[in-house]
Every structure is written in C-alpha cells, then in structure tokens.
Amino acid sequence: MKLPPLTHGIAQLSVHELVQAMQCMPVGVTIIDSALTMRFWNDAFCRLLNFTADVMRPGVTLPDLFYFNARRGEFGPGDPERQVEERIQLSKQFQPHHFTRTRPDGTVLDITGSVIHDENGEAQGFVTIYQNVTLEHQHEQRLLAANQELQIAYDDLKQAQIGYAEMEEDRRRYYQLAARDPLTGLFTRYYMEDAAARMIELHEREESARLALLLFDIDHFKDINDACGHLSGDVVLRRVGQLLGGLSRRADVAVRYGGDEFAIFQSGVSANDCLAFAERFREAVQALRFDGNLAGRRLSISAGVAEHRIGESMNDLIERADAALYVAKRAGRNCSRKAP
C-alpha cells in the first residue's frame, strides 16, 4: 500500500495510527494478500457481515469466509462447494470489482475491491470496501415503483375520455406529476414525446420555423456515484438540471432524458445556434462548484446537436443527435459536436 507523500516537518504516520484510523471508519475494510489470507479487517466489516471473533481469527483466509457464508445460506440456494469454488477462482484473478449484494436479512451491501500492487506492478492482494446502502436501495425501489404507477396513471388518463369536471381535474393533476421529473424539475420523456411532436408538426407546416435538438450527458457520472454515493449523484443531477432550466428560453423544452442524459428542443434556431448554446452551457457546467462529499469535484459534459429536417421523425432526429454525442465522447469528452 503506497503511503501519501509527507508534509514538510510532519512525521510519517505509523502503522498503528493507520490501523486506528481504519477502525474508526463507518464502512467495512479488509486487506488480503496474494495467497488470499486476510491480513486486516476492521470492526465495521465484522458488524456488516455478522462475523464473530471465533470466525475472524488470525490466519483466516478468504476461502474460509466463503465456506462459512455458503453454509449459512448467504449465497442463496445451490451447491455450496460450487458457489465457493466459483468465488475463489474469481478472487485469484485479482481484478478490480464493484457490485452490490443483498444478504438474507435484506441488508444491501455495496462492495468495491481494488488491487494492491508491489513496486514491480505485480498484484500483492486486495483492499475491499463494504458499505451498507440498504436505505439508498429502498429509496430507489420506492421511486421506481412510484414512477411506474405514475406512468400507468398517465397512460390511462391519456386514453380516457374525460367528461366530468372532477375527472378532468384528476387528469390535469396526474399529467403534471408525469410531466415533471421530481429530482431536476425538468420535463420528462413522456411529456417530451407530446411537446416535441407538436414542434416537429409546426416545422413541417412552416419550414422557416426551424427546430434543433441538443442531447448531452455528464462525463464519468458513474465514477461520481461509485466514489461519493448515489445521494451525491442526485445532487449533481439536480444542479445540472437547475442550470439547464435556468439557461433555457420559455419556448424551449428541457428534458431529463434518463439517468444522467438530458435533452433540450429549441424552436426557431439553427444547429449552429444550438451548438453555441451547448458551448455556453458546457462552460457553465464546468463552473459549478460543490461542497460536502463533492468538494473539489469538477463536472464536464459531452453534447451532440442536430437540426430537424423536413420529413424526419423524432426518433431519427434523436438518433442523429445521439450519434453526434458519441463523436464528442470519442473526441475526448468535455466538448460539443454537430451532426452533419
């Protein structure tokens, strides 16, 4: 494990101090060597995995823990020998990994493993972080269920023939819920389909009423979620969405397209005008500053722009903007590109 550089005049941290620091961490930490022997674990790891002192004894190996977990049903139904052997073989590959695992008691663990290398670049072992993300997982599931319910309600209301004032009010209320993304305040894809279709219809009738689409996503957003957690990722999405909404015109349709992808339909502008807007927005995103877990983080976006062609469907327009977005990514990200 490579220690951080010394500050002038300050003595190097001792091993005892580093061990005490890791014992104070709220997340589980383990270190194994190249023979898969457990060299270090902290108390939080034992609490998260319910490993008692008789299990976590000096000299215990990772296969020992695999067998213990298999016997108590941690890996679900199946042949314990096969379950353990598969995990041992994966561990021996010494590859970085990141995954979530749900324990039988419902606890959801976010597990990230990083390889420790010696001075020659050879794998010496692993350091693994275990984090309890049960609350975040439950929140995500509730949001997913709520969104599914809203979509069902929205579809039902679109198809229904509203004849009474009370039913019309219900339709309006559910439509508003389905039209706005609760995290960013931007329009949803469901609303976009209706609004963009009307804008395309207008362009088809009046060729002078130009229409352009900007499609972008946040560069390396998964790294932010992995390093800082999904709640911090939500902060980033909210700030970017608010910035997009603030810079948009009233005639524009700014959309959270999905995940960390965003779109904005701009009427009455050319692709070059839209590209200029993309560059202004890209610079504004770079200027965002954060605190807390995100302190020091700098954001960037990659963007693709396409202008609607007479006779072109909305899906084809989105595909061309998406293709331009991938050109921007291949160009190194943090830039904007226009579709031909």
Summary of the structure (lengths in Angstrom):
residues: 340
radius of gyration: 25.9
end to end distance: 49.8
largest distance: 79.9
contacts: 947
relative contact order: 0.08
helix: 47%
strand: 21%
